[in-house]
Amino acid sequence: MLDPDPEQGCIAPLAALPLPAGFSARQRPTAGRHRRPPRNGPGHRGDHLQASGQPRARRVACSFVLASVPGAAEVFTAGTARHDWSSLLTDTVRHVLAGTAARTCAQVCIHPIDTVKTRLQVNKAGAPELLRSWRSGSKAQPLDVYLGPRRVAHFRNVLFKGPRDVYLGLTGAVLGTIPTALLYFATYEYCKERLAARGHVQAFTHVVSASAGAVVSAFVRVPTDTLKHRVQAYVLPDVFRGARSIVANEGMGGLYSGLLPTLLRDVPEIAIQFTLYENLRRLVERRRGVAKLRTWEHLLLGGLSGATAASVTMPLDFAKTVLQTGGTQPIQQVFANAVRDKGVGGLFAGMGPRVMQTAVMSAVFFTLFEFWKAQLKGPAARAHDDRLMMPKIWLKRRDHVWKRQFVYQ
């Protein structure tokens, strides 16, 4: 095999090669034959040789060798293929990696919304001084939207302390999302393959697989959620010192505060969201007389069904947050305290941010999942449509978007 000589800029034993058909002696590339540099201009002699002639000589030399040496093109192609690590990935592994990367990136996007939701759900009686200050400050410095002289919208100014404040706890969220997403998607793919092999219908396969993934991954997700929520609510200074403090004062069980409401929330939420989405999808397809909807239509229906499921399971999400930010009462006592203090509406505190979080998560996760899935394909397996990511993601007609959209929140 001939190796390139970096000092010469071409193939070392090039002069000894026989000329291929179509080449003459004047066309043989040599290391020393370059365009003559200007006599008195800058870069005279060797500087001009390396600045302009070298890349062209190297390209001509490589083309010459590939054309003249028998089997050189095949060797070059085989060497390139050996470095195509993505061709070693199966579809299952590629989907697990793509889902993990997409879920992690999406978590960064929704973290400020999750911070606002958490702070609105913590009980005022046991809230730290910093949290009470944030609540009063966000109301005292509101954001108003005017249409002419008339005010049309009035919002809390959740950013009055700066954007860094709403990203508190992000380290714990990301460190927890990576193993949680790996475990969730690995469980999902495993259950899906086993159930599909037994001949179960796709809808049943998806609901059971997603629910199994949520239950299994909860044992990794709940400890990091506990740390994240306590940092977001100013209960703990940071994730690492907070972990040591909880273990020292409450034991390992303290990290699993809120495990029961998490499990009680996730499985019904997935079932409600999926059932409503499937019924809406079939209704729209029947009304429009089409077999497949466009991607953006699936996302709209999925967002609507996700918002509905999030609203129905809101009391369980409220109880989960209260317990993970330091509450010690049973779930039923959490419900009773909220109803006593604020009425039934107290169980739905933070519903606006939670619905927004669900919609943003669905759109961002779907887009990033398709992006990473295409990036993890090998060059040989990559279709021409993979280069046109946005049309493929938003305009392609699909049967459904189950795995790409219905993931744990």
C-alpha positions as CSV (number, residue, x, y, z in Angstrom):
1,M,0.0,0.0,0.0
2,L,1.4,3.4,-0.9
3,D,1.5,6.0,1.9
4,P,1.4,9.8,1.3
5,D,4.6,11.6,2.1
6,P,3.6,14.8,4.0
7,E,6.9,16.5,3.2
8,Q,6.5,16.0,-0.6
9,G,2.7,16.6,-0.8
10,C,2.2,13.6,-3.0
11,I,2.7,9.9,-3.1
12,A,6.4,9.0,-2.3
13,P,7.2,6.4,-5.0
14,L,5.1,8.3,-7.6
15,A,7.9,8.6,-10.1
16,A,8.2,4.8,-10.4
17,L,4.5,4.2,-11.2
18,P,3.5,3.4,-14.8
19,L,1.5,6.0,-16.5
20,P,-2.2,5.1,-16.9
21,A,-4.1,5.4,-20.2
22,G,-4.9,9.0,-21.0
23,F,-1.9,10.5,-19.2
24,S,1.2,11.8,-20.8
25,A,4.6,12.5,-19.3
26,R,3.9,16.2,-19.1
27,Q,0.9,15.4,-16.9
28,R,2.8,13.4,-14.3
29,P,2.4,15.3,-10.9
30,T,5.7,15.9,-9.1
31,A,6.3,17.6,-5.8
32,G,8.5,20.3,-7.3
33,R,6.4,21.4,-10.2
34,H,4.2,24.3,-9.3
35,R,3.4,27.6,-10.8
36,R,6.2,30.0,-10.8
37,P,5.8,32.6,-8.1
38,P,6.1,36.3,-9.0
39,R,9.7,37.5,-9.0
40,N,9.4,40.5,-6.7
41,G,6.1,39.8,-5.0
42,P,5.4,38.7,-1.5
43,G,5.8,35.0,-0.8
44,H,8.6,34.5,-3.3
45,R,10.3,31.1,-3.4
46,G,9.3,28.6,-0.8
47,D,6.5,30.6,0.9
48,H,4.5,30.8,-2.3
49,L,5.1,27.1,-3.0
50,Q,3.6,26.0,0.3
51,A,0.8,28.6,0.3
52,S,-0.8,28.0,-3.0
53,G,0.8,25.1,-4.9
54,Q,0.9,22.4,-2.3
55,P,-2.9,21.7,-1.9
56,R,-3.4,21.5,-5.6
57,A,-0.4,19.2,-6.1
58,R,-1.7,16.9,-3.3
59,R,-5.1,16.6,-4.9
60,V,-3.6,15.9,-8.4
61,A,-1.3,13.3,-6.9
62,C,-4.1,11.5,-5.0
63,S,-6.3,11.4,-8.1
64,F,-3.4,10.1,-10.2
65,V,-2.7,7.3,-7.8
66,L,-6.4,6.3,-7.5
67,A,-6.5,6.2,-11.3
68,S,-3.2,4.4,-11.9
69,V,-2.8,1.8,-9.1
70,P,-5.0,-1.3,-9.5
71,G,-7.2,-1.7,-6.4
72,A,-6.3,1.7,-4.9
73,A,-9.9,3.0,-5.1
74,E,-11.2,-0.1,-3.4
75,V,-8.6,0.1,-0.6
76,F,-9.4,3.8,-0.1
77,T,-13.2,3.1,0.1
78,A,-12.7,0.2,2.5
79,G,-10.6,2.4,4.8
80,T,-13.2,5.1,4.8
81,A,-15.9,2.6,5.6
82,R,-13.9,1.2,8.6
83,H,-14.1,4.7,10.2
84,D,-17.9,4.9,9.7
85,W,-18.7,4.0,13.3
86,S,-22.3,4.8,12.9
87,S,-22.8,1.8,10.6
88,L,-22.2,-0.4,13.7
89,L,-25.3,0.9,15.4
90,T,-28.6,-1.0,15.1
91,D,-31.9,0.8,14.8
92,T,-32.7,0.1,18.5
93,V,-29.4,1.5,19.8
94,R,-29.7,4.5,17.5
95,H,-33.2,5.2,18.8
96,V,-32.0,4.9,22.4
97,L,-29.1,7.3,21.9
98,A,-31.2,9.7,19.9
99,G,-33.9,9.7,22.5
100,T,-31.4,10.3,25.3
101,A,-29.7,13.2,23.5
102,A,-33.1,14.8,22.6
103,R,-34.6,14.4,26.1
104,T,-31.5,16.0,27.6
105,C,-31.5,19.0,25.3
106,A,-35.2,19.4,25.7
107,Q,-34.8,19.4,29.5
108,V,-32.5,22.4,29.2
109,C,-35.2,24.2,27.2
110,I,-38.0,23.6,29.6
111,H,-36.1,24.0,32.8
112,P,-37.1,27.7,33.4
113,I,-40.8,26.7,33.0
114,D,-40.3,23.9,35.4
115,T,-38.7,26.2,37.9
116,V,-41.6,28.6,37.8
117,K,-44.1,25.7,38.2
118,T,-42.2,24.3,41.3
119,R,-42.1,27.7,43.0
120,L,-45.8,28.2,42.5
121,Q,-46.6,24.8,44.0
122,V,-44.6,25.1,47.3
123,N,-46.8,25.8,50.3
124,K,-46.4,29.4,51.5
125,A,-46.4,28.3,55.2
126,G,-43.2,26.3,54.8
127,A,-41.6,28.3,52.0
128,P,-38.1,29.7,52.6
129,E,-37.6,33.4,52.9
130,L,-36.0,33.6,49.5
131,L,-39.0,31.9,47.9
132,R,-41.4,34.3,49.6
133,S,-39.3,37.2,48.3
134,W,-39.4,35.8,44.8
135,R,-43.2,35.5,44.9
136,S,-43.7,39.0,46.1
137,G,-41.1,40.4,43.8
138,S,-42.6,38.7,40.7
139,K,-46.0,40.3,41.5
140,A,-44.6,43.7,42.4
141,Q,-42.7,44.0,39.1
142,P,-45.2,42.6,36.6
143,L,-45.0,42.5,32.8
144,D,-47.9,44.2,31.1
145,V,-48.9,44.0,27.4
146,Y,-50.7,47.1,26.0
147,L,-52.7,47.5,22.8
148,G,-52.8,51.2,22.5
149,P,-53.9,52.7,25.8
150,R,-55.6,49.4,26.9
151,R,-53.8,46.7,28.9
152,V,-54.5,43.3,27.3
153,A,-52.3,41.0,29.4
154,H,-50.7,41.0,32.8
155,F,-48.0,38.5,33.8
156,R,-45.7,37.8,36.7
157,N,-42.2,39.0,36.1
158,V,-40.5,35.6,36.8
159,L,-37.2,37.0,35.4
160,F,-36.9,40.0,37.7
161,K,-33.9,38.4,39.4
162,G,-32.2,37.6,36.0
163,P,-32.2,34.5,33.8
164,R,-29.7,32.7,35.9
165,D,-32.2,32.5,38.8
166,V,-34.7,30.3,36.8
167,Y,-31.9,27.9,35.8
168,L,-31.1,27.0,39.4
169,G,-31.0,23.2,39.7
170,L,-30.1,22.7,36.1
171,T,-27.0,20.6,37.0
172,G,-29.1,18.1,38.8
173,A,-31.7,18.0,36.0
174,V,-29.1,17.2,33.4
175,L,-27.2,14.7,35.5
176,G,-30.5,12.9,36.2
177,T,-31.9,13.2,32.7
178,I,-29.0,11.3,31.0
179,P,-29.3,8.0,32.9
180,T,-33.0,8.3,33.2
181,A,-33.5,8.8,29.5
182,L,-31.1,5.9,28.7
183,L,-33.1,3.6,31.1
184,Y,-36.5,4.8,29.8
185,F,-35.8,4.3,26.1
186,A,-33.9,1.0,26.7
187,T,-36.9,-0.3,28.6
188,Y,-39.3,1.0,26.0
189,E,-37.4,-0.6,23.1
190,Y,-37.0,-3.9,25.0
191,C,-40.7,-4.2,25.9
192,K,-41.8,-3.0,22.4
193,E,-39.7,-5.8,20.7
194,R,-41.0,-8.5,23.1
195,L,-44.7,-7.5,22.8
196,A,-44.5,-7.0,19.0
197,A,-43.0,-10.5,18.7
198,R,-46.0,-11.9,20.5
199,G,-48.3,-10.3,18.0
200,H,-49.9,-7.5,20.2
201,V,-51.3,-4.5,18.4
202,Q,-49.2,-1.4,18.1
203,A,-51.4,0.8,20.3
204,F,-51.3,-1.7,23.2
205,T,-47.5,-2.2,22.7
206,H,-46.8,1.5,22.9
207,V,-48.8,2.2,26.0
208,V,-47.4,-0.8,27.9
209,S,-43.8,-0.1,26.8
210,A,-44.0,3.6,27.7
211,S,-45.6,2.9,31.0
212,A,-42.9,0.3,31.8
213,G,-40.2,2.8,30.8
214,A,-41.7,5.4,33.1
215,V,-41.9,3.0,36.1
216,V,-38.4,1.6,35.7
217,S,-36.8,5.0,35.1
218,A,-38.6,6.6,38.0
219,F,-36.2,4.9,40.4
220,V,-33.3,6.9,38.9
221,R,-35.4,10.0,38.1
222,V,-37.0,10.6,41.5
223,P,-33.8,11.2,43.5
224,T,-32.5,13.8,41.0
225,D,-36.0,15.4,40.8
226,T,-35.9,15.8,44.6
227,L,-32.6,17.5,44.5
228,K,-33.6,19.7,41.5
229,H,-36.9,20.8,43.1
230,R,-35.3,21.7,46.4
231,V,-32.6,23.8,44.7
232,Q,-35.3,25.5,42.5
233,A,-37.3,26.4,45.6
234,Y,-34.3,27.8,47.5
235,V,-34.5,25.0,50.0
236,L,-30.9,23.7,49.2
237,P,-27.9,25.8,48.0
238,D,-26.8,23.4,45.2
239,V,-27.3,19.8,44.1
240,F,-24.1,18.2,45.6
241,R,-24.2,19.8,49.0
242,G,-28.0,19.1,49.0
243,A,-27.5,15.4,48.4
244,R,-25.1,15.1,51.3
245,S,-27.5,17.0,53.6
246,I,-30.5,14.9,52.7
247,V,-28.7,11.6,53.2
248,A,-27.2,12.8,56.5
249,N,-30.5,14.0,57.9
250,E,-33.2,11.8,56.2
251,G,-31.2,8.8,55.0
252,M,-31.5,7.4,51.4
253,G,-35.2,7.4,51.7
254,G,-35.2,11.2,51.7
255,L,-34.0,11.2,48.1
256,Y,-37.1,9.1,47.2
257,S,-39.6,11.6,48.5
258,G,-42.5,11.7,46.1
259,L,-41.9,8.3,44.5
260,L,-45.6,7.2,45.0
261,P,-47.2,10.3,43.4
262,T,-44.7,10.1,40.6
263,L,-45.8,6.6,39.7
264,L,-49.4,7.4,40.2
265,R,-49.1,10.4,37.9
266,D,-47.0,9.0,35.1
267,V,-48.9,5.9,34.1
268,P,-52.4,7.5,33.9
269,E,-50.9,10.5,32.1
270,I,-49.4,8.4,29.4
271,A,-52.6,6.4,29.0
272,I,-54.9,9.5,28.9
273,Q,-52.6,11.4,26.5
274,F,-52.3,8.4,24.1
275,T,-56.0,7.5,24.1
276,L,-57.1,11.1,23.5
277,Y,-54.5,11.5,20.7
278,E,-55.5,8.4,18.9
279,N,-59.2,9.3,19.0
280,L,-58.4,12.8,17.7
281,R,-56.1,11.5,15.0
282,R,-58.7,9.1,13.7
283,L,-61.4,11.8,13.8
284,V,-59.3,14.3,11.8
285,E,-58.3,11.6,9.3
286,R,-61.9,10.5,8.8
287,R,-63.2,14.1,8.4
288,R,-60.5,15.0,5.9
289,G,-60.5,11.7,4.1
290,V,-56.8,11.1,4.3
291,A,-54.8,8.1,5.5
292,K,-51.9,10.1,7.0
293,L,-51.6,13.5,8.6
294,R,-48.7,15.9,8.3
295,T,-46.2,16.0,11.2
296,W,-47.3,19.5,12.4
297,E,-50.9,18.2,12.6
298,H,-49.7,15.3,14.7
299,L,-47.9,17.7,17.0
300,L,-51.0,19.9,17.4
301,L,-53.1,16.9,18.3
302,G,-50.4,15.6,20.6
303,G,-50.0,19.0,22.3
304,L,-53.8,19.2,22.9
305,S,-54.0,15.7,24.3
306,G,-50.8,16.3,26.4
307,A,-52.3,19.5,27.9
308,T,-55.5,17.6,28.7
309,A,-53.6,14.8,30.4
310,A,-51.4,17.2,32.3
311,S,-54.5,19.0,33.6
312,V,-56.2,15.8,34.8
313,T,-53.1,14.6,36.6
314,M,-52.3,18.0,38.1
315,P,-53.3,17.2,41.7
316,L,-50.8,14.3,41.7
317,D,-48.1,16.5,40.2
318,F,-48.8,19.1,43.0
319,A,-48.5,16.4,45.7
320,K,-45.3,15.2,44.1
321,T,-43.7,18.7,44.2
322,V,-44.8,19.4,47.8
323,L,-43.3,16.1,49.1
324,Q,-40.1,16.6,47.1
325,T,-39.5,20.1,48.4
326,G,-39.6,18.9,52.1
327,G,-43.2,18.0,52.9
328,T,-43.6,15.0,55.1
329,Q,-47.4,14.4,55.2
330,P,-49.2,11.5,53.4
331,I,-50.6,12.3,50.0
332,Q,-54.2,12.6,51.2
333,Q,-53.1,15.1,53.9
334,V,-51.3,17.2,51.2
335,F,-54.6,17.3,49.3
336,A,-56.6,18.2,52.4
337,N,-54.2,21.0,53.3
338,A,-54.4,22.5,49.8
339,V,-58.2,22.4,49.7
340,R,-58.4,23.9,53.2
341,D,-56.1,26.8,52.4
342,K,-57.1,27.7,48.8
343,G,-60.1,25.5,47.9
344,V,-60.1,23.0,45.1
345,G,-58.1,25.4,43.0
346,G,-55.1,24.9,45.3
347,L,-54.7,21.4,43.8
348,F,-54.1,22.9,40.4
349,A,-51.4,25.5,41.4
350,G,-48.9,25.8,38.6
351,M,-51.1,24.4,36.0
352,G,-50.3,27.1,33.4
353,P,-46.6,26.4,33.5
354,R,-47.1,22.7,33.5
355,V,-49.4,22.8,30.4
356,M,-46.8,25.0,28.6
357,Q,-44.0,22.7,29.7
358,T,-45.8,19.7,28.2
359,A,-46.4,21.5,24.8
360,V,-42.8,22.8,24.6
361,M,-41.4,19.4,25.5
362,S,-43.4,17.6,22.8
363,A,-42.3,20.0,20.0
364,V,-38.7,20.3,21.1
365,F,-38.2,16.6,21.8
366,F,-39.8,15.5,18.5
367,T,-37.6,17.9,16.5
368,L,-34.4,16.9,18.3
369,F,-35.2,13.2,18.2
370,E,-35.5,13.3,14.4
371,F,-32.3,15.4,14.2
372,W,-30.2,13.1,16.3
373,K,-31.6,10.0,14.7
374,A,-30.5,11.3,11.3
375,Q,-27.1,12.3,12.6
376,L,-26.5,8.8,13.9
377,K,-27.1,7.2,10.6
378,G,-24.1,6.0,8.5
379,P,-23.4,7.7,5.2
380,A,-24.5,4.5,3.3
381,A,-27.9,4.4,5.2
382,R,-28.6,8.1,5.1
383,A,-31.3,9.0,2.6
384,H,-31.3,12.1,0.5
385,D,-34.3,13.4,2.6
386,D,-32.1,13.3,5.7
387,R,-30.2,16.4,4.4
388,L,-33.5,18.3,4.3
389,M,-34.2,18.1,8.0
390,M,-36.9,20.8,8.4
391,P,-39.2,19.6,5.5
392,K,-38.8,16.0,6.7
393,I,-39.6,16.9,10.3
394,W,-42.5,19.2,9.8
395,L,-44.1,18.3,6.4
396,K,-43.7,14.5,6.1
397,R,-46.9,12.5,6.4
398,R,-46.9,9.9,9.2
399,D,-49.2,7.3,10.7
400,H,-48.4,8.4,14.2
401,V,-45.7,10.0,16.4
402,W,-45.9,7.8,19.5
403,K,-42.3,7.3,20.5
404,R,-41.2,10.7,19.3
405,Q,-43.7,12.6,21.5
406,F,-45.2,10.6,24.4
407,V,-42.3,10.5,26.9
408,Y,-42.2,11.1,30.6
409,Q,-42.4,14.7,31.7
